[in-house]
Amino acid sequence: MDAMIQYFEAMPSLHRSLLLVGGLTLFFLIEQAVPLFSLTYNRTKHTLQNLFFTLTTVIINFAMAGILVLSAKWVTNNHFGIINWLDMPLWATIIVGLMLMDLVGAWLVHWVEHNVKFLWQFHVIHHTDQHVDTTTANRHHPGESVMRFLFTTAAVWIVGAPIWLVFLYQTCSLVLSQWNHSNMKMPESVDRILRLVVCTPNMHRVHHHYRQPYSDTNYGNIFSFWDRIFGTYSVVENTKLKYGVDTYMDKKEADSIGFLLKLPFIGHRPHIDYDTEEKL
């Protein structure tokens, strides 16, 4: 346990980069071998587009990383935050810390982005992907990357997370996001067991269905129980899903980096008001 803490406390930037690249490569290859949906689209073009947004996310997180480090140092030195106020053994500190970091830094910001029109305009870029795979995990507008960073920083203050817990959380978040966006086929029996605790591909894909109410469910990233607790959990046979978002289904828009970068500033498009509610 101490060795793990020491590692994440001084986790080299190279290791974090290798984790990003290695995770994408691993799930990319698995998708190729056992895809849920057939790979009939131009995967090279799709991957390059999503890697562009991955690069902008990395740049923003790197540029603002000092804020996280200073925040983690302050809450630790001043014994501030929930895990510093509770007298828990180390194993419990890790579990509670990860749970609360995931709640504030992932679930909450995701829910807010879906319910505040201005923030939705930045987040919708993530939903315009009509071929969800592991590269979709980091398909975020630079503006959304800033917003998510701010919520992660807020989580550090609320939780009282030391820097080793911050890096552990970010590592888990990265790997789980790459996995639960992947286009890999999983046995339903295995997925059902895993999603009792974590957000699996079969669970998260529902969130990428092109229309409501399904796109407003399964906000989780690491832990699945936050959606169960807050009533946003949904189960759907994945083969019935259609990816994208109903207001931006034109491929000339959804596949244009230039359009997606300016999308937040061109006005809000309300969701389509359908005559009947879809039942999958």
C-alpha positions as CSV (number, residue, x, y, z in Angstrom):
1,M,0.0,0.0,0.0
2,D,2.8,2.4,0.9
3,A,4.6,1.6,-2.4
4,M,1.5,2.4,-4.3
5,I,1.1,5.7,-2.6
6,Q,4.8,6.6,-3.2
7,Y,4.4,5.8,-6.9
8,F,1.3,7.9,-7.5
9,E,2.7,10.7,-5.3
10,A,5.6,11.1,-7.8
11,M,4.0,9.6,-10.9
12,P,6.2,10.6,-13.8
13,S,4.5,12.5,-16.7
14,L,6.0,9.8,-19.1
15,H,4.0,7.1,-17.3
16,R,0.8,9.1,-17.6
17,S,1.4,9.6,-21.3
18,L,2.2,5.9,-21.8
19,L,-1.1,5.0,-19.9
20,L,-3.1,7.2,-22.3
21,V,-1.4,5.8,-25.4
22,G,-1.3,2.3,-24.1
23,G,-4.9,2.2,-23.1
24,L,-6.1,3.6,-26.4
25,T,-3.9,1.1,-28.3
26,L,-5.1,-1.9,-26.2
27,F,-8.8,-1.2,-26.5
28,F,-8.4,-0.2,-30.2
29,L,-7.0,-3.6,-30.9
30,I,-9.7,-5.4,-28.9
31,E,-12.4,-3.4,-30.8
32,Q,-10.8,-4.5,-34.0
33,A,-10.9,-8.2,-32.9
34,V,-14.4,-8.4,-31.3
35,P,-16.4,-5.3,-32.2
36,L,-20.0,-4.8,-31.0
37,F,-20.9,-2.7,-34.1
38,S,-19.2,-3.5,-37.5
39,L,-16.4,-1.2,-38.5
40,T,-17.9,0.0,-41.8
41,Y,-16.9,3.7,-41.4
42,N,-13.6,5.4,-42.2
43,R,-11.9,4.5,-38.9
44,T,-8.7,6.3,-39.7
45,K,-10.5,9.6,-40.3
46,H,-12.6,9.1,-37.2
47,T,-9.6,8.3,-35.0
48,L,-7.6,11.3,-36.2
49,Q,-10.5,13.6,-35.5
50,N,-10.9,12.3,-31.9
51,L,-7.2,12.4,-31.4
52,F,-7.2,16.1,-32.2
53,F,-9.6,16.7,-29.3
54,T,-7.6,14.3,-27.1
55,L,-4.5,16.5,-27.8
56,T,-6.4,19.7,-26.8
57,T,-7.5,18.0,-23.6
58,V,-4.0,16.9,-22.8
59,I,-2.6,20.4,-23.4
60,I,-5.2,22.1,-21.2
61,N,-4.8,19.6,-18.4
62,F,-1.0,20.0,-18.5
63,A,-1.2,23.8,-18.6
64,M,-3.5,23.8,-15.5
65,A,-1.9,20.9,-13.6
66,G,-0.1,23.3,-11.2
67,I,-3.5,24.3,-9.8
68,L,-4.3,20.7,-8.9
69,V,-0.9,20.2,-7.3
70,L,-1.2,23.4,-5.2
71,S,-4.7,22.6,-4.2
72,A,-3.8,19.0,-3.1
73,K,-0.8,20.4,-1.1
74,W,-2.9,23.0,0.7
75,V,-5.7,20.7,1.8
76,T,-3.1,18.2,3.0
77,N,-1.1,20.7,4.9
78,N,-4.2,22.3,6.4
79,H,-6.0,19.1,7.2
80,F,-9.0,20.3,5.1
81,G,-11.7,18.1,3.4
82,I,-13.8,15.1,4.2
83,I,-11.2,12.4,4.3
84,N,-9.0,14.6,6.5
85,W,-11.9,15.1,8.9
86,L,-12.7,11.4,9.2
87,D,-10.6,9.0,11.1
88,M,-10.3,6.1,8.7
89,P,-7.7,3.4,7.9
90,L,-5.8,3.9,4.7
91,W,-7.8,1.3,2.7
92,A,-11.1,3.1,3.6
93,T,-9.5,6.5,2.8
94,I,-8.7,5.2,-0.7
95,I,-12.1,3.8,-1.3
96,V,-14.1,6.8,0.1
97,G,-11.7,9.3,-1.6
98,L,-12.0,7.6,-5.0
99,M,-15.8,7.4,-4.7
100,L,-16.2,11.1,-3.8
101,M,-13.7,12.3,-6.4
102,D,-15.7,10.3,-9.0
103,L,-19.0,11.8,-7.8
104,V,-17.8,15.5,-8.0
105,G,-15.2,15.3,-10.7
106,A,-17.1,13.1,-13.1
107,W,-20.8,12.3,-12.3
108,L,-21.8,15.8,-11.1
109,V,-20.0,17.8,-13.8
110,H,-21.5,15.5,-16.4
111,W,-25.0,15.9,-15.0
112,V,-24.6,19.7,-14.9
113,E,-23.4,19.8,-18.5
114,H,-26.6,18.1,-19.6
115,N,-28.8,20.4,-17.6
116,V,-27.3,23.9,-18.2
117,K,-27.8,25.0,-21.8
118,F,-24.6,27.0,-22.1
119,L,-22.4,24.1,-20.8
120,W,-24.4,21.6,-23.0
121,Q,-23.2,23.5,-26.0
122,F,-19.6,22.6,-25.1
123,H,-20.4,19.0,-24.1
124,V,-22.5,18.2,-27.1
125,I,-19.3,17.8,-29.2
126,H,-18.8,14.6,-27.2
127,H,-22.2,13.3,-28.2
128,T,-22.0,14.2,-31.9
129,D,-19.8,11.1,-32.4
130,Q,-21.9,8.6,-34.4
131,H,-19.3,5.8,-34.2
132,V,-18.5,5.6,-30.4
133,D,-15.3,3.7,-29.7
134,T,-12.4,4.1,-27.3
135,T,-11.2,7.3,-29.0
136,T,-14.5,8.9,-28.1
137,A,-13.5,9.0,-24.4
138,N,-11.4,12.2,-24.9
139,R,-13.6,13.8,-27.6
140,H,-14.1,17.0,-25.6
141,H,-14.3,20.6,-26.7
142,P,-11.4,22.6,-25.1
143,G,-14.0,24.6,-23.2
144,E,-15.4,21.5,-21.7
145,S,-11.9,20.3,-20.7
146,V,-11.6,23.5,-18.7
147,M,-14.9,23.0,-17.0
148,R,-14.1,19.4,-16.1
149,F,-10.8,20.5,-14.7
150,L,-12.5,23.0,-12.5
151,F,-14.8,20.4,-11.1
152,T,-11.9,18.1,-10.5
153,T,-10.2,20.9,-8.6
154,A,-13.4,21.4,-6.6
155,A,-13.4,17.7,-5.8
156,V,-9.9,18.0,-4.4
157,W,-11.0,20.7,-2.0
158,I,-14.2,18.9,-1.0
159,V,-12.6,15.5,-0.5
160,G,-9.3,16.9,0.9
161,A,-7.4,14.7,-1.6
162,P,-3.6,14.5,-1.4
163,I,-1.7,14.5,-4.7
164,W,-1.3,10.7,-4.7
165,L,-5.0,10.2,-4.5
166,V,-5.6,12.8,-7.3
167,F,-3.2,10.9,-9.6
168,L,-4.8,7.5,-8.6
169,Y,-8.2,8.9,-9.4
170,Q,-7.1,10.4,-12.7
171,T,-5.5,7.0,-13.7
172,C,-8.7,5.1,-12.9
173,S,-10.8,7.7,-14.6
174,L,-8.7,7.5,-17.8
175,V,-8.7,3.8,-18.1
176,L,-12.4,3.3,-17.2
177,S,-13.4,6.0,-19.7
178,Q,-11.4,4.4,-22.5
179,W,-12.9,1.0,-21.6
180,N,-16.5,2.0,-21.2
181,H,-16.5,4.0,-24.5
182,S,-15.0,1.1,-26.4
183,N,-16.7,-0.8,-29.2
184,M,-15.8,-4.1,-27.8
185,K,-18.4,-6.9,-27.4
186,M,-18.7,-8.3,-23.9
187,P,-20.8,-11.2,-22.7
188,E,-23.9,-9.8,-21.0
189,S,-23.4,-12.1,-18.0
190,V,-19.9,-10.7,-17.3
191,D,-21.0,-7.1,-17.9
192,R,-24.0,-7.5,-15.5
193,I,-21.7,-8.5,-12.7
194,L,-19.1,-5.8,-13.3
195,R,-21.6,-3.0,-13.6
196,L,-22.8,-3.7,-10.0
197,V,-19.7,-1.6,-9.1
198,V,-18.1,0.0,-12.2
199,C,-19.4,1.7,-15.4
200,T,-19.1,-0.9,-18.1
201,P,-19.3,-0.5,-21.9
202,N,-22.8,-2.0,-22.0
203,M,-23.9,0.5,-19.4
204,H,-22.3,3.7,-20.8
205,R,-23.2,3.2,-24.4
206,V,-26.8,3.9,-23.5
207,H,-25.8,7.4,-22.7
208,H,-24.7,7.9,-26.3
209,H,-28.0,7.0,-27.9
210,Y,-29.0,9.8,-30.2
211,R,-32.2,11.0,-28.4
212,Q,-33.7,11.5,-25.0
213,P,-34.4,10.1,-22.4
214,Y,-31.6,7.6,-22.9
215,S,-28.9,10.3,-23.5
216,D,-29.8,11.7,-20.1
217,T,-29.0,8.5,-18.2
218,N,-25.8,6.6,-17.1
219,Y,-23.6,9.7,-16.4
220,G,-21.1,7.7,-14.4
221,N,-17.5,7.2,-15.3
222,I,-15.8,5.0,-12.7
223,F,-18.6,3.8,-10.3
224,S,-22.0,2.7,-11.5
225,F,-23.9,3.2,-8.2
226,W,-24.1,7.0,-8.5
227,D,-26.6,6.6,-11.3
228,R,-28.5,4.1,-9.3
229,I,-28.6,6.4,-6.3
230,F,-29.7,9.5,-8.2
231,G,-32.2,7.7,-10.4
232,T,-30.4,8.1,-13.7
233,Y,-29.6,4.4,-14.3
234,S,-30.9,2.7,-17.5
235,V,-30.4,-0.7,-19.1
236,V,-30.9,-1.1,-22.8
237,E,-30.0,-3.9,-25.3
238,N,-27.0,-2.2,-26.9
239,T,-27.7,-3.5,-30.4
240,K,-30.8,-1.2,-30.4
241,L,-28.7,1.9,-29.9
242,K,-28.1,4.6,-32.5
243,Y,-25.2,6.9,-31.7
244,G,-25.1,10.7,-32.1
245,V,-27.4,13.5,-31.0
246,D,-30.6,14.2,-32.8
247,T,-29.9,17.9,-33.3
248,Y,-26.5,17.3,-35.0
249,M,-26.9,14.2,-37.2
250,D,-25.7,15.9,-40.3
251,K,-22.3,14.3,-40.9
252,K,-20.9,17.5,-42.5
253,E,-21.3,19.0,-39.0
254,A,-20.6,16.0,-36.8
255,D,-17.4,15.2,-38.7
256,S,-16.0,18.7,-39.1
257,I,-13.4,19.8,-36.5
258,G,-13.8,23.4,-37.5
259,F,-17.6,23.3,-37.0
260,L,-17.3,21.4,-33.6
261,L,-14.8,24.0,-32.3
262,K,-17.2,26.9,-33.0
263,L,-20.4,25.0,-32.2
264,P,-20.7,26.4,-28.6
265,F,-20.9,29.9,-29.9
266,I,-23.4,29.5,-32.7
267,G,-26.6,29.2,-30.7
268,H,-28.4,26.5,-28.8
269,R,-30.4,23.9,-30.7
270,P,-33.2,22.5,-28.5
271,H,-33.7,18.7,-28.5
272,I,-36.4,17.6,-31.0
273,D,-39.8,17.3,-29.6
274,Y,-41.0,13.9,-30.7
275,D,-44.7,12.9,-30.8
276,T,-44.1,9.7,-28.8
277,E,-41.4,8.7,-26.3
278,E,-39.0,6.1,-27.6
279,K,-39.0,2.7,-25.8
280,L,-36.0,0.5,-26.5
